Amino acid sequence: MKYIFKIAAGVLLTLLAFSCSDFLDKAPEEDITIQEAFLQRNYAESFLTDAYADLPMEIHFTDMADINPFVLASDEFNVPWPEKFGKLMNRGAWNAYNATGRVWINMYEGVRKSNIFLDNIHITPLSEEFTAKDKDRWIGEAILLRALYHFYVMRVYGPSPIMNYAADVSDDFTQIRRQPLDSCINFVLRECDRAIPLLPMRAINNRQTGRMTAAVAYALKARLLLYRASDLWNGNPDYANFKDNAGVELFPQVKEEKWWAEAAAAAKKCIEECEAAGYTLYRTADDDPVQNYYRLFLDRYNDEVILGRNCGVEPVPEKCGFPRSQGGWAGWNVTQQQVDAYEMDNGIIPITGYTSDGSPIIDSRSGYKETGYAEEAGPAGRWPAGVRNMYVHRDPRFYATVAYNGAMFKDKQIELWNTGADGRGNEGRDYCTTGYLLKKYVDETCNIPQGIFSLKTWILFRLGEIYLDYAEALNEAEGPVSDVYYYVNQIRDRAGMPALPKDLSKSEMRERIRHERRIELAFETHRYFDCHRWKIAEKTDNGPIWGMNISAGASLQDEAYYKRTLIENRIFKAPTHYLFPIFQDEIDKNPNLVQNPGW
């Protein structure tokens, strides 16, 4: 059994070949072949389970070999740790030699495991306990896993090699080439269509939670087609001359408006099939808007979750998000830009822009006040009396997502100025850089000093995202028709927010949908890819990042603390930074694997 799992994990530094060095110190009785393993149902199932192990552990924003640098590389987030790869991206200091290659390596490792499984599952014998329907479901899972892994490569690198067979160690890997983007997209779409009839819409029992379903295939199609219709992938002139060394064009150059209609149709199909199967927007029993959003990410496998990644008892959110006085590192920090993006609870966006010194341009209709302090506590404890007025009467999702200076956390008010209970003090590298901690994903019932943590699930697809995918694609295809309003307003209603204004133009609705995605999907690895596919990252990910003046102040109501302060100036080089560089080591091994433009 050990032999089969060492084969499954064998991709290390080369594209898909696996190393034999792990097999040298074993007793002969430990060896069984792939074929022998697949003759036993339990071993075959274990192999399939292992193929899931490469799904991104995106709950780690700065660790796990930087498998998810994308949250930190967006304008949502900051951390105090300068060595993290996301910070290299912020500084524009990344290149083909230091860029993390884990996405490339891990995803193709998952592809290889899926391919080996698909090549061998046919020999696994049927029985009363393992029927033809069971085998078909496993085949569907492996097909869809392989498609999903290819998508995760594409969203980072663009045109990629398509590996739809189990490569052998004797293969010539220097012949592997990147395929045109359209070919990659069509491959994933076909694989989804192959998988759908083989899979149930939902997990058939608790043991199967976190496995591939037809709902995942519908959701992947919706997201992929949304990406294809967007500016980065749809006739992007920046890649007009991007060809491989045989002269094959890797990016399509004809801008197709029809892709928006196809994306809308795929998202609507996903919604219809999911809702028929019982998926729905999550709400708590008392329908409290703050808890509706906060608990969505803590109540594992609720009815909104289409695909989640089991993370086990995972302490990272608490260690990084808890304030220092309660044992945390206080290192997951929300930017001032993200805080400013939250609407007032009357539905008006309070900050419409900035002056050169970072001062906000305030919409007077919103009721937002940059100065002064709340005389009374907010409803349901959203804010305590005495906090800065800039934190009162905001979108309920703000209170579920952001812990601000003076907010209540485990029955204590947070003190984020340097000399406060949760401030940096005079020592240590673990501190809040912006004056805001990330509360989303952080389970307040945990206790760091006592080592009490909770099971976590990272949501890879959820129904709320598909609502917004559909609204965006439909607005681009047909304008702000009734369904566009309906699905955005469903998201807003769950959050306790008023409906969108009537009679918006297409461009106005586009901006409202983009804004809604920024709030609803915050810190879910969407902001980075949204800004890239919209080709606005040169604005959002470039330039100053602001926060509060954590080095000043001596009390909750000390004015010095609330001066907007420059945290850092970020660098985004367009168009180079719109795609990751393939790690140079991979390029050196395979001369036919061309590098992305600008790297």
Sequence and secondary structure as in RCSB ss.txt:
>XXXX:A:sequence
MKYIFKIAAGVLLTLLAFSCSDFLDKAPEEDITIQEAFLQRNYAESFLTDAYADLPMEIHFTDMADINPFVLASD
EFNVPWPEKFGKLMNRGAWNAYNATGRVWINMYEGVRKSNIFLDNIHITPLSEEFTAKDKDRWIGEAILLRALYH
FYVMRVYGPSPIMNYAADVSDDFTQIRRQPLDSCINFVLRECDRAIPLLPMRAINNRQTGRMTAAVAYALKARLL
LYRASDLWNGNPDYANFKDNAGVELFPQVKEEKWWAEAAAAAKKCIEECEAAGYTLYRTADDDPVQNYYRLFLDR
YNDEVILGRNCGVEPVPEKCGFPRSQGGWAGWNVTQQQVDAYEMDNGIIPITGYTSDGSPIIDSRSGYKETGYAE
EAGPAGRWPAGVRNMYVHRDPRFYATVAYNGAMFKDKQIELWNTGADGRGNEGRDYCTTGYLLKKYVDETCNIPQ
GIFSLKTWILFRLGEIYLDYAEALNEAEGPVSDVYYYVNQIRDRAGMPALPKDLSKSEMRERIRHERRIELAFET
HRYFDCHRWKIAEKTDNGPIWGMNISAGASLQDEAYYKRTLIENRIFKAPTHYLFPIFQDEIDKNPNLVQNPGW
>XXXX:A:secstr
 HHHHHHHT B SSSS B SGGGSS  GGG   HHHHHTSHHHHHHHHHHHGGGS  TT SS TTTS  TTTTST
TEE S TTSHHHHHHHT   TTTS  HHHHHHHHHHHHHHHHHHHGGGS   SSS HHHHHHHHHHHHHHHHHHH
HHHHHHHSS     S   TTS GGG     HHHHHHHHHHHHHHHGGGS SS SSGGGTTS  HHHHHHHHHHHH
HHHHSTTTSS GGGTT B TT  B S  S  THHHHHHHHHHHHHHHHHHHTT      TT  HHHHHHHHTTST
T TTEEEEEEEEE  HHHHHHS GGGT     EE HHHHHHS BTTS  SEEEE TTS EEE GGG   SSSB S
S  GGGSS TTSBGGGSSB HHHHHHEEETT EETTEE   STTSTTS TTS S   SSSEEE TT  TT BTTT
TB  EEEEEEEEHHHHHHHHHHHHHHHH S HHHHHHHHHHHHHTT     SS  HHHHHHHHHHHHHHHTTTTT
 HHHHHHHTT HHHHTSEEEEE  TTS SSTT GGGGS EEEEEE   TTGGGS    HHHHHH TTS   TT 
